[in-house]
Structure formats: structure tokens, C-alpha cells
Amino acid sequence: MGGPAADPSMEEPADDTMTEDDNMIIEDAGAVHAPPAHLAARFYRSAANLRRKSSAASSRRNSLSSAHSRASSISRRSSAPGGLRMRSHSIAHQLRRASYLEDRRARLADRAAHAEAVRERCLMLKAAPRGNNSASEERALAAQLAKEKYLAKVAAACAEEVAHARHVAEAVKERKRLEEEKAKREMEERHAEVEKRRAEYQRNLHQRRVRRADSTAKQLAIVDEDVPGDDGIVAADGPAGSRVLSDEAAACRIQRAWRLGRRCAVIKAFKALQIDAAHVRDSEFEEMSAQVANKDVISTTTGLLTQIGLADQHDDLSTRTFLSAYMVTAHPVAVLNSRNGAQELDLIEKASAVIEGFEQSLNKLNSRNNYNISSIELESLSQCYSDYTSAFAAWRLQDSSVLVEGMLASFVELDAIWQTVKDDSRGEVANDFREGIRDNQVKLLSRIQKLAGRDAADAMIKKAIRESRRRRPKKRAAAEVRPRGLAADAKPLATAHASDSEGESSDPIVDIAPPQVSGELGKIFTPMPSNRVLTHELAINKDFRLEEDDMNANIRDHIYRTLCDSMMQAFAAGQGAVWTVSAAENVREKLLRMLKPGNSMYTLINDTLNSEQIRQQCEQGIFSYDGFFSFMANILPKLCAPFRDQEVKLLVDRLRGDAMTESGESDELSIMIEKLFCLLRMVDSLSLDYSNFMIMQAAPTLIGEAFGYESRLFEKDLEFGAVSLDHVRQLWRAAEDQLLAEADRRDPDNVRGGEDRPTSTQVYTKALVDLAIAQHPLTIDDVPDTLLLDHQRLKSIREMTLCIAVVGAIFLTAKNLLKRDVRSPWAAQGARLLKLIESEGYAADPYPPPSDIPPTPPETKAFSILESATNMPPSTKTHLASTISRFFAQAADCNLTDPVLRVIYQRLKSHIHARLSASSAAEKVRAASSASQVLGSCGLGEFVQQVGDVVELLEGIRRVDLGGHGKWYEEIANERREG
């Protein structure tokens, strides 16, 4: 039982006490102990099991910790019987273990050596030069050398061209300088020769005077030249001293004296007018304007200019042009409106030259030169005057074109007002505006004809009115928009009449039974608004119609496209029956809503597109999409409105044909899905046409009841606490305080009475303008409860006014830099900039779509629009580009800090407030007719139409708001007066 193969469980338990003999044995064995019997049995197995497998368990058993644990175990069991018998086996085991460890160390050393060799080989391969890279580097270096060589060649050629051009320019400049010096020298020689002849003439004249001084009669010819007929003066009898004049010679001398006296009188009369540069400069502009327009002044000046030789007799136009030179030099700002333009500066310079030359020549006129200007001075003065008249004609042409364009804009604005009010059913508004518009248009027409001519004026007015009316939405006749499926005597059915205060305001206004879709999907698939919104929209715009919103249309198309793709996958999987039934049911419901029950077309569609019948056909596999599309191709032309005929015809041709899809696929399933997609979109369009026709039929009734309906609904909301007047009171108080502060500034002596308090209409107008025109974006919390339905309008007005101010400030800066007239409109550039800002905003998209080409910022595009339309020097381009970037950044932040931008924005706001403050029809027409002049002086002449649209929109908001909520505004006004 104690042999190596004995079962260790059968051994007797070892005694825990150790004898002295046992300790000696352990020390002699070198602290190597024999394992217990059950462990020794594992080492004395058969030869077939001597080879052990390498595993994690064996590694743990062979570790040092395992050896230590075995040694401690042996030490505890060494006192057991049979322990001495195991010593030999333990020694053998230790030897085997040492051999195994040595082999393991050798294997690990070999592995480490192999790893080191691999690492060194990798380092060598990495450090070694690669053939491909070296070749690429060589090619790159060769390309760089070739590039540098080519650039050096180009630079040398350019340097030669530049040097040649510079040499040619210098040669031309030197040749011109020599020619100018030669001409100057020749002119000086001619002047010297003339002076020499003049001195000789004066000397000879003096000698003749001395010879003729012997008689009093001869003194009449002291300053005269040789007179024809003097040789005929002979003495009949007596010596030479007693000669007498003949009758002919005496008559000549009397005529000469009379002519000299007349010339002198003309000059003295002009000098008596005190028209000279110094006096005109010191006088007021209005005073000099009245003096220059005086007929006596014009007549006297015409006589002087005729005597000098600058004008023809009775040529008052030339005289007015000459007198304008004094006004241009003395009051350039008042005459030209701007003295910074290149044309204005040139005109001022030439006017100064004319005045200076004229006054110098006038001061030289005396009896010695017979009150005549010398030929040289006359030639020089005539040249200066000719240059001035040419410059004045060019400036007047440009100024008249600016005036004509401004008056054309005013004429078109008046026509737009008339087009808005002429269809007034009651006739009150049309009668109020008719006379004022007609009178102002007649005045504008006469002025335009005076500046541009009758024929040209008529052509320009017709063209401007035609373009203006073309931009307005064209109103179709009722026959064109009436769906063919409606009966001739069909009338709109109101499910909740606007006058019925008990009706729910969220119901549709006409009985079209919209699909049961709520939330955002309802807005996408059902554009019909609520009763309250619909009556409000019609009250503001009687021609209001539901329009296809681009965003909703894109979302709906995306949903339809997704459904069609899912339908294609279901058909591919053999599960298309459910989708077929759903599509047919969708089309059936929308078409039946457009028809009256009992109609033959209603019965045909209801029976043909029956859901149960189509489901059975799909289950039996006999449903035909070709038949379905053929039925729809036959039925759609009988349901659509006439103006949709062309679109429906294209769809019918597509439904009956086998055209490929938009993606180019030509398989039968893809073509069928694409046809279904087009059909769904057309059915939506027909449903929209039906809704618009029903709105058009119900519009007169709804407009008449709009104010009362809104008043009752708002009163009910106040009772239930859904709305409040706190925000309204706050806006009213702020507007009234501003008007009172402004009145106090105009009345420092405080003589204003109680009747001078601002009226409720003035306070409301001020509050509305302050709400609609502000820098920061408009949120729903900023809008009072009475104007919640107009939130989007007010928001669009804020965006439009800010856009107009930014573009106007850019144009004003550009015109000043280019020295252009600020009144000259840049209509084309203005339209392009407005479109750019509307589509892209003021700042680049912070999250642009991934692309290799970075997106161009909006300010860069705006500068390119101006750069392509106007030639600019480099310095002006740099300055204008930085200005546009600054303006766009401030507009993006909704914080206008630039002085120019703030002034333009404030002037625009003041102009809109002034036009809204006009109380009577005559005042409104007068403000509209002068809008182009006012906006042109502010630098906003390009935006007369846009500003007119803003004013018209605010007028509509004010009219409807006061009509529906007027009594609450009056209550607030009374509270303020009593408080």
C-alpha cells in the first residue's frame, strides 16, 4: 500500500510532530523533499504517458510558486511513513524539471534572437532608399526646375515687353512735351508780335493825334483810326489850318460816337445788375435764383453777350446757360445736389474758367478799345464758353434722365395704387383716389414730356406701366379656373360660416372634406387654412389664393417618392396588393371631394375605383395598372380647370405611353411606379385648384363678415384667457411716449394745448411702424395678440427693410467713391443684390455640403455684381469690398453700427412712417408721387417699388387690424387719456 502506485487516500494520516532524525534527513537532502504519495503517482506513470502536453495548467504546475508550494507540502508530510522512500523519486523529478527549464530558456532565447533579427531587417529595409520614391522625387525635382525655367523665361519676356512699353510711353510723353513747348513758344512769339504791332500802332496813333490837335473839330477823332473819306476833306479856299469836314465825314464821326455811347450804355447796364462772382457768392441761393430768372436781367445780359460776340440776338437760352455758370460756381450743392461727381467737378471747373475770363475781359473794356474785346481774348473766351456749354448740356442730359426715371417711377407707383383700388365694390375708395391720382399723373406727364419730348415720354410711360403690370400676378378669369367637374350652378358650401360665432375656427371654410391628417402632415397634404386665417387673408388681399409652398411641395414629393420606392420593393417581394389598394383609395377620395354626390362622374369614379373590388382583383391576379392608368387618362381632362389643360395633356400622354423613368430605367415595374408618382402629384394640383375656386366663390361673403367675425372670436379668446392686452398696452404706451417727446422737442416754449395730443390713429401708426421695422429678428413673443395672424408678414417686412437699407448703403458708398450722382438709379444691380440676399442671406452657410470647391461667401458675390457692372480703380475695389463685408456682417448680427447704414435705415423708416401717416386720399397720392424724389435723395431711388409694396402691406394690416380690434385700441387710448 505504501508503493508509488498506492492510493494516497488509503494512507494513514501523517503525524504533525517531527523527530530529530527527520530534521537531519531533511537537511542532508538539501531541503529537497519527496512529494506525497498521491503526487508521486503522477510522476511514475507508464512510458506512454511520460510525454506531457504543453498547456496553461502545466505551465502553472511547473512555475516557481508551484515548486515552492510542493516543497512546503513535502515538508509537512515528511514525517509520514514512507517519506524516505520518495527521496530518490524527488531527486529525479528535480533533475527533469531543471532540464525542462533549461530547454525552455533556450527556446525563449532563440525566439528573442529571431525577433531581434526581424526587427533589424525591418529597420534596414525602412532605411534603404526605395526605387519608386526616388524616381518620383527626381520627376518632381525635374518638374520644379522646368517650371522655374519657364517662369524665368516668361518673366524675362514680360520684362522686355514692359521695358519696351515704358520706352514707347516715355518717347510719346517726351514728344508731346516737345510739341507743347513748341506750341507754347509759337504762341508766345505770336503774342509778342501782336504786342509789338499794338505798341507801334499806339505810337503812330499818338503822332496822328498831335498832328490833328490844331482844331476843335478834329478832336472828335482822337481815338479813331484812319477813316475812309478823310482824304476827301479839303479846303476849298485858304490855308490847311482852316479845313472843314465834309457832310459824309461828319456823319461817320457822329455815327461812331453814337455806337460808342450805345456800347458803353450796355456795359454800364450790366454792371449795374451787380452780377459778379463775389456778389453772387455772398448772396442767398433763392435770391440769386429769382434775379437770374428776371426778364430784365436776361435781356440786359443778352445785349452784352451779343455785343461781345458770345451769343446771337434774342437768344435767351444761351443767356440762361451763361448765367447758370455764376450759380454753379457760387452754389454748387444747391444747383447740382452733389459736387463730388466727376461730371459735376468738371462742370464747376469749366464754369469757373468762363466766369474768370469773362470778368477779366469785361474790366478791360473802355473807350480806348472802342469797348471791344481783342481777337485773341475773344477766341480764348469763346473756347471756354463752348467747353462750358458742352459740359452743361451733358450734365443736364444726365440730370434730366435721372429726373425722368424718378418721375416715371412715381407715375408707375400711382398706377399701381389705382390698380389696387379701382375694383372697390362700394366705390368710396376709388372715388377718393381717382381725382388725386389723375391730377398728379397729369403733372408728371407734362414734366416728362418737357424733359424728354412728347413721343419719347409716351413710349417710356407705356413701357414702364407694361413692365409694372407684368410683374403683378395675373388675375385669371373665373371661366379659366373653374374645374369642369363642377356643375354650372354649383355654389360653395360653408361648413362653418364666418358670421357664425358658434362655429369652430379650425374647420375648413368650404366643404372639401380634407383627409384626416393632423399636425405637420396636415399642413403638408392639406393646404386649406382655418376659417379665421382664411377670412383674415381675404380681408387683407381680396385676391388671396392658396399657393403651392415650395418647402411643403418638396416634402410631399419626398414622401411620395419614398412611398413609391417602398411600393416597388413590395412588388418585387410579391406583396404589392396592399399598396395598390391604398394608392387607388387615395386617388378616389381626392377626386370624389371635388364632385357632388349623385353626379354621373361621381358615380363612375366611385364604382370604378371601389376599394373592395380592387382588392379582389389583386387577390385573383387580374388587376391591370394599364387599365387603371387608361381610366385616369380619360377622367382627368374632364375634371381639370381649363388653365391646366396643357399639363394634364402631358400627363395623359405619359400615362398612355411607355417612356423611361427620370433615372433612365425602362423596366415595366419602374415605369409603372413613375406613372403613379406623376398621377399623385397631378391629383394634388387638381385638388388645390378646386379649393381655390371655392375660396374665390365665397370671398365676397367672407370679406364682408371678416371684421365682425374676427371681433367675436377675439372677444371670446379674451373671455377664456387665451389672449391678453398687456403687450398691446405696452406697445401703445411706448409709441405715445415717443410722439409726445418729439412734440416737446418741436415746442420748447410748451405752448402746446391738450388738443395737440397725438390721436389714436397716429399712435397706432407709430406703434405698427416700430413693430414692423426694427433691426433684430421678430419672434412670436414680440407680436401683440391682436397681430398674431400677421406675424409672418411683419417678419418679412423686417427682412425686406433691412435688405433695402443694406443694399442702399452699399450703393451710396459706391457712388460716392466713383463720384457718381447718388440719384442715378442702379436698378439692375439692385434687383440682383436683393435676389442674392433673399436666396443666400448675409453670411455663408456654417454647415455647407461636402464639396471639393469651398462655397463663395455672399459678400464676395455681391462685390462681383458691382465689379462686373462698373469700372473701378484698384483702391476703390478694395475699399468697396471691405465696406460690403462690414455691412453684411452687421446685417447678419442684426446690429447696425456703421453710421451710413444707420442713417439709411432711419431715413427709410421715416419715409414709410410719413406715407402711412397720410390721412386723406390726396395726401396719400401726394406722398406716393413724391416717393421717387425723396428716396432718390436718400440714395434709395432703386427701391421705389419695393418700398411701395411695404407701405401697401402695412396699410392692409392696419386696416384689417383696426377693423377687427378697433374697440380695444380705443379703450386703451381712453385709459391713457384718463390716466
RAPEFEN-V495076 format. One record per run of one state. SS is the DSSP state (H for helix, E for strand, C for the rest). FROM is the first residue (numbers start at 1). TO is the last residue. If there is no record, write none. Layout:
ss:SS from:FROM to:TO
ss:SS from:FROM to:TO
This chain:
ss:C from:1 to:7
ss:H from:8 to:10
ss:C from:11 to:19
ss:H from:20 to:28
ss:C from:29 to:36
ss:H from:37 to:43
ss:C from:44 to:46
ss:H from:47 to:49
ss:C from:50 to:55
ss:H from:56 to:61
ss:C from:62 to:63
ss:H from:64 to:77
ss:C from:78 to:83
ss:H from:84 to:127
ss:C from:128 to:130
ss:H from:131 to:211
ss:C from:212 to:216
ss:H from:217 to:221
ss:C from:222 to:229
ss:H from:230 to:232
ss:C from:233 to:239
ss:H from:240 to:242
ss:C from:243 to:246
ss:H from:247 to:272
ss:C from:273 to:276
ss:H from:277 to:282
ss:C from:283 to:284
ss:H from:285 to:292
ss:C from:293 to:294
ss:H from:295 to:308
ss:C from:309 to:315
ss:H from:316 to:330
ss:C from:331 to:331
ss:H from:332 to:336
ss:C from:337 to:341
ss:H from:342 to:363
ss:C from:364 to:374
ss:H from:375 to:421
ss:C from:422 to:427
ss:H from:428 to:452
ss:C from:453 to:453
ss:H from:454 to:471
ss:C from:472 to:477
ss:H from:478 to:481
ss:C from:482 to:482
ss:E from:483 to:483
ss:C from:484 to:518
ss:H from:519 to:525
ss:C from:526 to:530
ss:H from:531 to:540
ss:C from:541 to:549
ss:H from:550 to:572
ss:C from:573 to:576
ss:H from:577 to:592
ss:C from:593 to:599
ss:H from:600 to:608
ss:C from:609 to:610
ss:H from:611 to:620
ss:C from:621 to:624
ss:H from:625 to:636
ss:C from:637 to:640
ss:E from:641 to:641
ss:H from:642 to:656
ss:C from:657 to:667
ss:H from:668 to:720
ss:C from:721 to:725
ss:H from:726 to:746
ss:C from:747 to:753
ss:H from:754 to:756
ss:C from:757 to:759
ss:H from:760 to:772
ss:C from:773 to:779
ss:H from:780 to:782
ss:C from:783 to:784
ss:H from:785 to:817
ss:C from:818 to:826
ss:H from:827 to:840
ss:C from:841 to:857
ss:H from:858 to:869
ss:C from:870 to:873
ss:H from:874 to:893
ss:C from:894 to:898
ss:H from:899 to:917
ss:C from:918 to:920
ss:H from:921 to:929
ss:C from:930 to:930
ss:H from:931 to:938
ss:C from:939 to:940
ss:H from:941 to:978
ss:C from:979 to:979
